[in-house]
């Protein structure tokens, strides 16, 4: 028993970084939590993942921004369109105030923001933004009348130049 205790103590003393977050990680987590709680967050998409499993880098600036009571979406859409009120044009290019915002934290400390969104063209979407380690994030967009879209990227504060 003494040997087990001594071994456990040595492991704890020799590997403190294995059990604690760094100060930088803690600061990033606090900043992310503030953005989420203030409902002021920008998701910058740098990859698109189609329902067919294809993955492509995005070269243009593509984002989704929540700024308290408004949602601005400027993302590419690659998929099939079913019956919906918005025909023609990009269905993921709009600004709306008609959305809900719900946050949950998983056991792994991922933050999931779920938004039920009605676009001005009367499309209804569910946006699920999952923020994992640091600022890395995935956005899944589903609709009953369109193919689902998946994006990966990162989050930042609204108003920051994209990529800074």
Phi, psi and omega per residue, in radians:
X1 nan -0.726 3.118
X2 -1.102 -0.656 -3.137
X3 -1.128 -0.747 3.103
X4 -1.078 -0.766 3.136
X5 -1.099 -0.756 -3.137
X6 -1.132 -0.728 3.116
X7 -1.123 -0.745 3.113
X8 -1.098 -0.735 3.133
X9 -1.125 -0.716 3.116
X10 -1.114 -0.734 3.117
X11 -1.078 -0.732 3.131
X12 -1.148 -0.668 -3.117
X13 -1.335 -0.571 -3.076
X14 -1.468 -0.383 -3.061
X15 -2.261 1.024 -3.119
X16 -1.159 -0.492 -3.139
X17 -1.203 -0.366 -3.124
X18 -1.299 -0.327 -3.053
X19 -1.994 -0.085 -3.073
X20 -2.307 2.663 3.064
X21 -1.394 2.605 3.059
X22 -1.294 2.849 3.137
X23 -1.082 -0.654 3.118
X24 -1.129 -0.754 3.116
X25 -1.067 -0.707 -3.139
X26 -1.137 -0.719 3.123
X27 -1.134 -0.726 3.116
X28 -1.109 -0.777 3.141
X29 -1.076 -0.730 3.115
X30 -1.131 -0.728 3.125
X31 -1.117 -0.746 3.117
X32 -1.088 -0.786 3.133
X33 -1.061 -0.655 3.098
X34 -1.148 -0.771 3.120
X35 -1.045 -0.761 -3.120
X36 -1.141 -0.816 -3.086
X37 -1.215 -0.512 3.109
X38 -1.450 -0.114 -3.070
X39 1.000 0.772 3.064
X40 -2.345 1.634 -3.030
X41 -2.577 2.456 3.068
X42 -2.053 2.267 3.007
X43 -1.765 2.173 3.101
X44 -1.851 2.058 -3.115
X45 -1.540 2.249 3.052
X46 -2.094 -0.100 3.040
X47 -2.450 2.565 3.055
X48 -2.072 2.372 -3.137
X49 -2.119 2.007 -3.092
X50 -1.466 2.867 -3.140
X51 -1.136 -0.346 3.090
X52 -1.414 -0.051 3.105
X53 1.662 -0.045 3.114
X54 -1.325 2.628 -3.112
X55 -2.306 2.339 3.139
X56 -2.397 2.510 3.022
X57 -1.300 2.487 3.061
X58 -1.701 2.317 -3.082
X59 -1.763 -0.378 3.125
X60 -1.686 2.925 3.119
X61 -1.311 2.077 -3.111
X62 -2.273 2.234 -3.075
X63 -2.668 2.920 2.995
X64 -2.350 2.212 -3.100
X65 -2.177 2.238 2.980
X66 -1.793 2.168 3.099
X67 -2.276 1.474 -3.094
X68 1.029 -1.594 -3.053
X69 -1.868 0.217 3.086
X70 -2.276 2.638 3.133
X71 -2.214 2.160 3.104
X72 -2.029 2.167 -3.089
X73 -2.073 2.221 3.080
X74 -2.440 1.350 -3.077
X75 -2.249 2.648 3.092
X76 -1.317 2.665 3.069
X77 -2.141 2.158 3.067
X78 -2.237 1.856 -3.111
X79 3.018 -3.110 -3.130
X80 -1.605 2.530 3.114
X81 -1.883 2.271 3.060
X82 -1.639 -2.567 3.110
X83 -1.504 2.070 3.103
X84 -2.614 2.931 -3.117
X85 -1.328 -0.285 -3.077
X86 -1.865 1.827 3.123
X87 -1.920 2.447 -3.123
X88 1.339 2.675 3.131
X89 1.371 3.100 -3.119
X90 -1.559 2.073 -3.120
X91 -1.267 -0.196 -3.135
X92 -1.889 0.672 3.104
X93 -2.325 1.583 -3.095
X94 -2.883 2.936 2.980
X95 -2.223 2.397 -3.120
X96 -2.569 2.776 2.991
X97 -2.005 0.015 -3.088
X98 -1.667 1.416 3.120
X99 -2.727 2.741 3.033
X100 -1.873 2.805 -3.059
X101 -2.455 1.989 -3.122
X102 -2.270 2.363 -3.104
X103 -2.053 2.406 2.997
X104 -2.413 2.682 3.117
X105 -2.046 2.271 -3.118
X106 -1.460 3.017 3.098
X107 -1.073 -0.512 3.129
X108 -1.496 0.142 3.117
X109 1.264 0.252 2.985
X110 -1.237 2.571 3.084
X111 -1.874 2.248 -3.139
X112 -2.058 2.094 3.081
X113 -1.850 2.099 3.126
X114 -1.940 2.248 3.129
X115 -2.221 2.230 2.985
X116 -1.641 2.092 -2.945
X117 -2.145 2.384 2.983
X118 -2.020 2.058 -3.136
X119 -1.378 2.839 3.102
X120 -1.042 -0.450 3.113
X121 -1.460 0.221 3.093
X122 1.289 0.148 2.999
X123 -1.235 2.576 3.053
X124 -2.032 2.289 -3.112
X125 -2.260 2.725 2.901
X126 -2.014 2.116 3.100
X127 -1.817 2.221 3.064
X128 -2.155 1.902 3.137
X129 -1.778 2.045 3.135
X130 -1.901 2.053 -3.127
X131 -1.832 2.046 -3.134
X132 -1.802 -2.483 -3.037
X133 -0.889 2.131 3.098
X134 1.177 -2.095 -3.074
X135 -1.942 0.081 -3.133
X136 -1.235 2.442 -3.052
X137 -2.592 2.758 3.025
X138 -2.251 2.432 3.111
X139 -2.096 2.173 3.063
X140 -1.989 2.255 -3.139
X141 -2.095 2.145 3.115
X142 -2.149 2.709 3.129
X143 -2.675 2.628 3.122
X144 -1.304 -0.297 -3.072
X145 -2.000 0.139 -3.113
X146 -2.484 2.811 3.059
X147 -1.162 2.533 3.099
X148 -1.209 2.642 3.115
X149 -2.191 2.498 3.109
X150 -2.267 2.342 3.120
X151 -2.255 2.609 2.966
X152 -2.167 2.657 -3.114
X153 3.093 -2.441 -3.100
X154 -2.569 2.919 3.127
X155 -1.938 2.743 3.072
X156 -2.731 3.018 -3.141
X157 -1.309 2.389 3.092
X158 -1.036 2.546 3.140
X159 1.625 -0.303 3.064
X160 -1.321 2.446 3.071
X161 -1.058 2.334 -3.100
X162 -1.039 2.245 -3.141
X163 1.715 -0.139 -3.141
X164 -1.525 nan nan
